[in-house]
Amino acid sequence: MAAAHGQFSEHSAHPEGGGEAADSGRQEAPSVPPAFRRAVDGLTSARMRPEIELDTARAPQRLAPYAYALEAAVVADDEDLADGRLVLLHDPDGHEAWQGTFRLVTLVRAELEPEMAADPLLPEVCWTWLTGALEARGLPYDEASGTVTRAGSYYFGGLADRRPATQIEIRASWTPREGSGGVPDTSAHLAAWCDLLCQVAGLPPSVPSTPDAPSAGVVSLPQRRGPRRA
């Protein structure tokens, strides 16, 4: 898949587009910090599994001075099996809650088969899929937090012929540890996030297990018809 050309948040001074036409009549904005630019380059240069459809999204404007967002879907046989959003945040001055200058924030969701939806341990398992995806690729991280939500829909009246549906939603954030030049390996973190997406979609893992980092895909949701994008 070709690298995605991105949208920085309005705070970041590098909106999508460019050239003289884009800058006409607009005051030149401050430069983007080199560390943030390198981190974004890592996201846009990552190579994805063929089942992943990845694109840029409008970045949030109030979470951090600089932000960059991607959205993705797992597609098989023209069906969306899972989808999600990944946002890279950067505060050059650091953030006490993050314990670093970068933060990754994600939303992942998929529709469940009834037998999986009834599993009382499903939320705990889904959370270990996130941490396991990072550990399977040997990625150090700090301050991970989030929620796993299981929501059910039941249909009545004119919709009574539809079977009940349950959706799982993972909202999480973590601080990727910074490497050379104060920049985290965002390409590898994106790959781990895509591993999580594929696992929630019921696809087999792409990362082999090791004694120190068991594969995040030891147990996956069975393949199923997933949420359709609008």
C-alpha positions, 0 to 999 in steps of 0.5 A, spaced: 500 500 500 502 506 498 504 511 504 499 515 506 500 523 506 497 526 512 493 531 516 496 534 522 492 538 527 491 545 526 496 546 531 501 543 528 502 548 522 502 542 517 495 541 514 494 537 508 496 540 502 501 545 500 505 549 495 504 556 493 496 555 492 495 552 498 499 558 502 496 564 498 493 569 502 495 565 509 501 567 514 506 562 514 505 558 520 511 556 525 515 550 523 513 543 526 518 540 531 523 535 527 521 529 532 514 530 531 515 530 523 520 524 524 515 520 528 509 522 523 514 519 517 514 513 521 507 512 520 506 514 513 512 509 511 509 503 515 507 497 510 501 494 512 498 487 511 494 486 505 487 486 509 488 493 512 486 499 508 489 505 511 488 512 510 489 519 514 483 522 518 482 529 521 487 530 527 484 532 534 486 539 535 485 540 543 489 534 546 496 536 544 500 541 541 501 537 535 497 531 533 496 526 527 491 521 525 490 515 521 483 510 520 483 503 518 479 497 516 480 490 516 477 488 509 476 481 507 471 478 501 469 486 501 466 485 508 469 490 513 471 485 519 473 491 524 475 498 524 479 503 528 482 510 529 490 511 531 492 518 533 499 520 535 500 526 540 506 530 541 507 535 546 515 538 546 514 540 553 512 533 556 506 531 559 506 529 566 500 524 565 504 521 559 510 520 562 513 522 556 512 527 550 509 522 545 502 519 546 498 514 542 490 514 542 486 508 539 479 506 538 478 499 535 471 496 534 468 490 531 461 486 531 462 479 535 459 472 534 453 471 539 458 465 542 463 470 543 459 476 546 457 471 551 464 470 554 464 474 561 472 474 560 472 477 553 473 484 556 479 482 560 482 478 554 481 484 549 485 488 553 491 483 553 490 483 546 492 490 546 498 489 551 500 483 547 500 486 540 505 491 543 509 486 547 510 481 541 513 486 537 518 487 543 515 495 543 517 498 550 511 502 553 509 506 559 502 508 562 497 504 558 490 505 560 483 504 557 476 501 557 473 495 553 466 496 552 461 491 550 454 493 547 448 489 545 443 491 540 436 487 540 431 489 534 423 489 535 417 491 530 419 491 523 426 490 525 424 483 529 427 479 523 434 481 525 438 477 530 441 481 536 448 484 535 454 485 540 459 490 538 466 490 542 470 497 543 477 498 545 479 505 547 486 505 549 492 510 550 499 508 551 506 512 551 511 509 546 518 510 549 522 514 545 528 512 542 534 515 537 533 523 537 527 522 542 523 519 537 519 513 538 518 507 533 512 509 530 512 504 524 512 498 529 507 501 534 502 502 528 504 495 526 502 492 533 496 496 532 494 493 526 496 486 529 490 488 534 485 490 529 486 483 525 486 479 531 479 483 533 477 481 526 478 474 527 485 473 522 491 469 524 497 473 527 502 475 523 508 475 528 510 469 531 510 467 538 517 467 542 518 465 549 519 472 551 513 475 547 508 470 546 504 472 540 498 477 541 494 472 536 494 466 540 486 466 541 482 470 536 475 472 534 472 468 529 471 471 522 464 474 521 461 479 518 463 486 521 461 493 521 459 497 515 462 503 514 458 509 512 
